[in-house]
């Protein structure tokens, strides 16, 4: 049976509409909040670094992802005369994370995950979450979601509208000056014992 894996990117706005200075020839430094060379393997190509846990073998998937990202990058830079995203412009690799959905990325009860988008344009984002109905040890699950938009030192918050305890959705409009957008997903079960983890999937769309 083929394993499913999840892909998380540290930045969701890949290219800004600025004139490109030419083909990428820089050397980039590793800077990651979610991965380290002690616990993860990685591959690089151009501005991208793909990480995965050393307990798994995603080297083939990493190569496929890098090839796709480089094709997109070259098209954006050369055809549309765009520029690299903020991280590479600052001298750091653009982080991409692969994981297999195991417990390491699932929050425990009243724990949470945060997904960050570096924004540079006016857009409408749609955020969706869909959680499992039970935890890893069969306790009833529940989730909450919130979107946080930061503009300088100011922030505004939007709760996802939950259809039930497991699924929610929210559409948020942002301006070009809204530099950071966060999705926060929290597991909020009415169960306070043990070390259960609560699985969910999330989807972010931009238009």
N, C-alpha and C positions, 0 to 999 in steps of 0.2 A: 504494500500500500504506500502510495506517495505521501510524504509528510507535508503538511501545510505549514507555512511560515509567515510571519508578519514582518512588515517593513516599516520602520519609523525613520523619518528624516528630521534633522534638527532645524531645518529652515524650509518653509513651504513656498516662499516666493523665490524662485530660482534666479531670475534675471530682471534687472532694472533697465529702464529705457534710457540708457546713456550710450554714447559712442564708445565702442570698444577700442582699446589701445593696440590690439593686435593679438596674435596667437599666444597662448599661455606658455611662458617659459620660466615661471617662478618656482622656487622651492617653498613648500608649505610646512608649517609646524603643526604637530598634533595637539589639539585642545578639545577635550570632550568632558562633559559633565557626567555622562552615563556609562562610559567605558574606559578601560585602562589596558595597557599591554600586559599587565599581570594576569588578568582574568579573561581577556579576549584575544582572538586572532583578528587579523585585518588584512585588507588589500587596498592598494591605492592606484589611482590613474588620474592624471591631470589634477584638478582641484578636489577630487573626491576621495574619501576614505570610507570603506565599508567594514563594519565591525560585526563580529558574532562571538558568542560564548565558546570558550575552548572545549567545553564538554560536547559540543555539536560540530559537525563538519558541513559548513555552508560555503566552502571555497568555490564550488562550481556556480552556485547561485550568485555569489559575490561577483564573480567574473561576468556573468550575464548582466547583472545590474549595472556594473561599471561600463560595460559596452553600450548599454542603452543610454545611460546618463551622458556618456561622452558624445554619442550621436546627437542627442538633444542639445547639448552644450555647443557643439560645433555649428549646428544649424542656427542656434540663436545668435552666436557671436558673429558668424561669417555671413549668414543670409540676412538677418534682421538687425545687425550692427548693435546688439545689446551688450551689456557688460556683465561681469561675474557678480554673484550675490555678495552681501557684506562680509561674511567670514573670509572667503579667499581674498577679497580686497584688503582685508586687515592682515593677511599673511597666514591664515589658518585653513586647514582642510575643511571642506563641507562634509559634515558627519552624516552617515547613513547607517542605521542599525537594523540587523536582522535578528529575529528571535522566533522561537517555535511555539510561543504561546504557553510555555510551562510556567510554573508558579512564580519564577523570579520577577515577572512583569505584572502579576496579579496582586492587587492590594489586599491586605488583611482587613478584618473588620475595622471600620472607621479609619482606614488608611486611604491614600489617594495617589493618583498619577497626574502629572502635569505635562501638557503638550504645548510647545511654544511655536508660534509663527512670527517671523520677522516680516513685517508688512511695510510696503513702500508705495502703495497706490490705493485709490478709492476702489472698494470692492464690497461684495456681499458674500458672507460666509454662512454656510449651513452646517450645523454641528448635530450629529446624531449619536446616540449610544444605545446599545442593546445588550443587556446582561443576562447571564444564566440565572435560572430561578433558584438554584441552590448553590451553596459553597462547596469547597473541596471535601468537607466532611458532612455534607447533606443538610446543613442548617439553611433555613429560608433566607434568600438573599434580598438585598435592596440597594438601589443606587441613586445618586444625585449627581447632576452635572451643572457646571457654571462656566461662563465665558467671562474673561477679564480682558479689557482693552486698556492699554496704557498709552498715554500721550505725555511725554516728558515725565514730570513728577505726579501727574494726575492719573486716576484710574476710574473706570466705570465697570459695573458688573451686571451680568444678565444670567438669570437662572434658566436652565433648560426646562421646557414645559414637559413634565413627565406624564405620559399616557397611563402608566401604571408604575409599580415599584421597579421595573426592569428596563423600561425604554423611555427615551425622551428626545426632544428635538428643539432647536432654536436657530433662528435666522438673525444674523447681526450685520448691520451695515457699518463700514469703517471708512475713514478718510485717509488720504495719503499721509497725513500727519500722525496718524495712529500707528506708531512704530512697532508695537508689540501686541500680539493677540495670544491669549492663553485659553486652552480648554482644560478644565479641572474635572476629573472623574473620581468620585468618592464612593467607596462601599459603605453603606449605612445600615447594616442588618440590625435587627432587634435581638442580637445574640452576642454575649460578651465574654464567652469562655473559649479556651483553646486557641489554636493558631490557624484557623481556616483562611483560605484565600478565595476571592470572588472574581470569577472570570467574566469578561465582557468584550465586545467589539465596538469600535467607534469609527465614524466616517466624517470626514471634513470635505466639503465641497466649496469651491470658490467660483464666483461669476462676476 
